[in-house]
Amino acid sequence: MGLGRVAIASISIAITILLALTKSCHSAKILLVVQHYHSHAQVVAAVGDELHARGHAVTMVAAQAVQSLSSKEFKVRYYQTPVRDQDLADCTAQSLKNQDPLLSACNRLFRDDILAFTNGKELLDELKRENFDGLICDVASYACLIVAEYINIKVQVDVSPIGLLDPLTTSPYHIPGPPAYVPQMAVIATNKMNLYQRTQNVIFYGIMITLLRTFMFSNMYRSANITNLGFNSPPSFELRRSTFLIANGDFAVDYPRPITPATKVVGPLLPKPAQTLPDDLQQFASANKNGTIVVSFGSVMIGLKYVTDLEIFFQAFGQLPYNVIWKFSDKITHHIPDNLKVVQWLPQNDLLGHHNVKALVTHCGLNSVLEAAYHGVPMIGIPIAADGMNHAQKIIARNIGVILDIKTMTSNDLSNAIINVVTDKFIAENATKISAFIKNRPNGRTPAQEAGDWVEFALGSEGGNYLRTEEYNLRWYELYLIDVYAVLIIICYLFIKLMKLVWKGIANVCCRRKEKVKKS
């Protein structure tokens, strides 16, 4: 028996070594690049975690402000930038104060960040010497496009933390967006649009990419120090080297739409089964038999006071028969009701997975919407800025919550909305159904695993360029069939001219016959 156990142990060790050698033979060096938004960094890092677990050598480059990556097991490199967390909070607050939902006040910070990134070549040269096999970009990171151009990594895959947002994250990848049922990012509508909304959508469909080029892309191009990097021209946000786009999202929440073979909607990358809560949160979340409400406004919390009176929230929460946990990062000058627990940070995914949590009050950031949908938690959406307006419409379209207008709502509106959402069986059933759809993974893979599969597929297929549609190679007039329409117009014109000549000839013959009849 002893010899048998030794033999079995020896075989197990041999198999383990063989598997390790096999994994190391196929491991790749992969570079991930993000800039300064924590929510984007966490989504891209989730893909990095999966690749690291598979034995790949992962390095992630991020702005100094994204210190939440310090606990990662893979290597993280920070680049020097004057942009800090507080700067982002201040510009967000300033934009909200100016009633600017597009956060235009932050454009200066984006320019400063890109200028700092391109002024120093040391980090770029170090990365170039690493000879990476693959590059993974946050779709919104212009710095990553600069890295791609400077280092010339053969395989590039982009990850969209903000899902499929037309036209910002779809136009560069030539993903179809039929304006009849795919709303543009500035159009407040679901996929079921009336005539007015469809007309508005068609107009924005035509001009939105031009507006982005004028007010967003051009600022990034001008801020890049291309001379220092030896570029003849700045990398284009629209002419991307990547083949694959991995989208953070799920059609259980998003609108069904056509996509290209190189676009992979893998599912929500951050939501996962809930872990045990810290003792204080566990006790508070379980204490009220009626349930607990979670409140989180993400990065726009710092500017919330500029668009509404915060007393509305404190009064509304005090009227509820539920406990309320609010992530509140600002200074508190209001009376805190007994049923309200205010925290600087909360494990949102784990809280939403708690059995006693009945609803989420949210600014409609995509990650918050996906986490609530994953756990089957109904939502009270209060969109404030940027893409939150679009995601709020998806809550309405799927009947998994209600939406309030931050500018007009009262404390009674908020408290009534929360009570109605918690007690509405139709909304609860829809939330449960959507959760089941998201968790129903036909291939048995988690979203992060599926994302890892596609990255490895790209590495093993020279980037998967054969999946690119011919649209990448067409001139604009070929893509929109302008030349075909011109030919058809010419044919119609010639046909009409020919018919006129024929008719004129027939008329002349008829006239000559009449003249002959008269003479005879």
C-alpha positions, 0 to 999 in steps of 0.5 A: 500500500505504501509503495502504491501511494508513493507511485500515485504521488509521483504520477500526480507530481509528474502530471502537475509538472507537465501541466505547468510546462505546457502552460508556460510554453503557451504563456504570452506577455500581455500589456494592458493600458488604462488611464484615470477612471477607476471604473474603467480600470477595474473592468480591464483589470478583470480581464487581466486577472483572468489572463494572469490566472492562466499563466500569462505574464500580465503588465498593466499601465495606469495613471497615478490616480488609479491606486485601486490596482495596488492589490493586483497579483500582476505587475502594475506600472503607473505613469506620471501625470498632473491629473489627480483623483481630486482634479477629476472630482472637481471637474465633475462637480464644476460640470454638474454645477454648469448643468453640463452632462457631457462633463466638458470641464474635464476636457482640460484634464484629458489634454494635460494627461495625454501631454504628460504621457507623451512628454516622457519616453522613458516608460514607453521605451521600457515597455518597448524593450519588453517585447509584448505579444499582445496589447489590451486597451480600454476603448476610451484610452487615447494613451493606449493608442499612442502605446500601440503606435510607438511599440507596434505590438502585433496583436491588439484587443480593445475592451469597452467598459462602457459597453456598446455606446453609439457612436463612441464605441461602435463607429471605430469598429464599424459596428452597425447601428440602425437608427430606427431602433439603436439610439445614439448616445445623446438621444434619450430614448429606448429602442422603441422610438416614436416618430419624433425620437426616430427623427432626432436619432437620424439627425444625431446619427449623422452629426454625432461623430462629427461633434466627437471629432470636433470637440473630443478627438481633436483635443486629444490629437492636439495635446499629444507631443508627437514630435517627442515620439517621432510620429508624423501625425497623431494616432487616430481614435477612429482608425484603430489597429485592434481587431477584437472589441470585447464589450462589457455588457449583456443583451439581457439589459442592452438592446438587441442589435447586429454586431460584427464577427470581431465584436464579442459581448461577453457579459458583465465583467465585474458582477459575481456571486456575493462574498461575506460582508464586513460584520457592521454591514452584515448586521445593518443589512440584516437588521430590518425585516422589511429590507435594506436599500443600497444608495450609490452615485459613483464618481458623480457623488462629489458634484451631486450637491450642485444639481439638487438639495441633498436634504431631499435624500436625507428626508426621503430616506428617513421616511422609509420603512427600510434600512438604507446604506449610502455611499457618501464621500462628501462632508455631512452637514445634515441630520442622519436618520436612525435607519440610514448608515453612511459609509465612505466605501461599500462592497457594492457587488456583495451588498447587492447579493445580500438576501435582504437588499431590496433595491438600488438607488443609482446614478445609472453608471453601467457597472452599477446597472449590470451588478444590480441586474446580475443580482436581480435587484430593482433600481431607482435610477437618477441619471446625472451625467454622461452615459447614465442618461442612456443606461437609465433608458435600459432600466425602463425598457426592461421594466426593472426599475423607475427613473427620476429627474434629479432637477425636479424630484422631491423627497416624497417623489424619491421615497414613494419611488423606492416603496413602489419599486420594492413592492411592485411584483411586476418589477421584481419578477422582471428583475429576477428574470433578467438576473436568470438570463444573465447567469444563463451561460450556454458555454459554461464560461464566466464573462471574464473567462470568455474574454480571456478565451477571445484574447487567447484566440486573437494571440493564436490567430495573428490578431484574428484580422480575417474576421474584419468586415470589408467595411474597413477597406471601403472608401466612404462613398463606396460604403454608403453606395454613393457611387452606385446611386450616382450610376443609378441616377445617370441610368435613370437620366439616360433612360428618361432622355431616351424615352423622350427621344422615343416619344418625340420620334413617335409624335413626329411619325404620328404628325406626318401621317396626319399631314398625309391624311389631310393632303389626301 
